[in-house]
């Protein structure tokens, strides 16, 4: 049967990019359908309004939103549409997806993350399982990501370091701020071991991309130099250059249609100004980010899939993951330092690149040996308006006039705030899942995703243990007004799970190759596959796994084509 | 920022309350905005007996907004105020910007008319003719109601945007706000062709 393309990928972020790159390079025809626009380097500026106040890289919530279910004090689940609450669960709808706006903290998972159940045993109220693959299966792909996406760092022995097949990173570390050395010293004096954090940011020009230009504005901004390893800059541009990959922006897939045999018959999407379009392909890959991937499968009912595509075992949407933990901060007061010290603190541009990785597993007096997490250090986000906005409230009263001006002078001119963020496992549980909302629809009249965001109480306990360590380090550095908060609210930009992979169709959506158990030519290549999330940001692992899945798809399609470059 | 946090409610009084009241806080703000846009002054001040504005003779909101902005960010010899950062021009851009909720844009204009009505009622004068102390008293008075506080907070937010966003949007003239606060902006900055309304979104 003739097909329009060998492979159709829905979504162009970190899950989609490696598939497009690998398949196009291997000689296959690839179509990428992306809901958002195709913005390029020249469109990205350091514009706080665009990125963070008008949210122009994500849909208007009146047009497309989510419904979030949170538990209230009476332990009842309360649903609120994000159009009402303003709690935005979109993370970057444009070619390259949210990888355009990441900070690029690229930690690998560790071998223990693949075996949480067998290492630590079960946890009541949590659906912890071992992965169907080992660290060794993913390691070559982490290595591939370091080379192809471009990761800058320095491999140095650390008690908790994961094994590597290459001796070092392909690019030296990005330029670092003087505070980084002070963090090293403070950590050492506390008996901690600061780790140099690998970044998906080029420290040298390579692969037709420029080096980082150190503007001091990275996370939440699109990269104007091409140094940040977004799926767009690092992979899709190269895929398109093969002549075998087509990207269609403004293409919102609303259904994957299946026939009476349960085979995919078409991928149906709304094209800007063209109405409904259909394509077909030998293989379909879904990579819309965890929540939207589950939503699309659930919405794609067919004769053999009355409850959603690949959902005959009622697993799609379950065990959604976020990242548990929290954040802390301390102010480095200029008054505590001499002129040179102040000049050093005020330097803008270089990265902090430091994390504490001493408690990836830890012993808790009550819980025993458990999974812990990491603590990442970074300067307070440079956005100015948000900082000023915090200054307008004092003890619940608005401040304006000269008192506000004096306050702004103090807040902007007398210190610099160093933050830390804690990352620990969001335990999979029955109260964290994606379903279709019965009432709210998007602008194409499709039901929106309803997301229940329940967290396991152990997450907060571990997060608090780690945050206390982060506070200790900030105090050792001489920071003032040190505080931290750890709560149950999920960070919407750190999502995974919903279509976990596993060996049994009764308990998982995907097989070990991330092919759906129920449809042979349907794959999921974003973070949805993860049954447990690990304690680091997800993008590196999503990239690595997607490269692994890409190799399986090449094999399923008969191997590399002889005519490919 | 690696983890994106849950937004804090615009009503800072509710900011540190538990989950369910955070949710109610946001919902009620939204309801206030919508109801307020419908035009009920009682909502803004929770007061009785205020005369309705004459619909055939609508008050020009811009001089009232200008006076409010200058009161909230006064000019001083060593530091810029609303006038120097062109906050009024910036607010005109905001009120014309389809990216911002229509309700919020209406609310900004409507709130200034209510403020003026209250000025007439309390002092017999329009808001713009009041001295510093009377303006301060009146503005403090309106923040005692949730809708009035929302209005003042909203105006203040856009005023701070005018102070600290890229000059291409009409405020922060030549980066005067950044220089005052010794703030180092990023690069490249938006300019003609890359302001968000001009992007191929």
Interface residues (C-beta under 8 A of the other chain):
Chain A: X37 X38 X39 X42 X43 X45 X46 X47 X48 X49 X50 X53 X54 X56 X70 X71 X72 X73 X78 X80 X84 X85 X86 X87 X88 X91 X103 X105 X213 X215 X216 X217 X219 X220 X221 X224 X323 X325 X326 X327 X346 X348 X376 X378 X381 X382 X384 X385 X388 X389 X392 X393 X396 X397 X398 X400 X401 X402 X404 X405 X408 X409 X412 X413 X419 X421 X423 X488 X489 X491 X492 X493 X494 X537
Chain B: X1 X2 X3 X4 X5 X6 X7 X12 X13 X15 X18 X19 X20 X23 X26 X27 X30 X71 X72 X73 X74 X76 X79 X99 X100 X136 X139 X143 X149 X152 X153 X156 X157 X160 X161 X163 X164 X165 X166 X169 X178 X180 X181 X182 X183 X184 X185 X186 X187 X188 X189 X190 X191 X194 X195 X196 X199 X200 X201
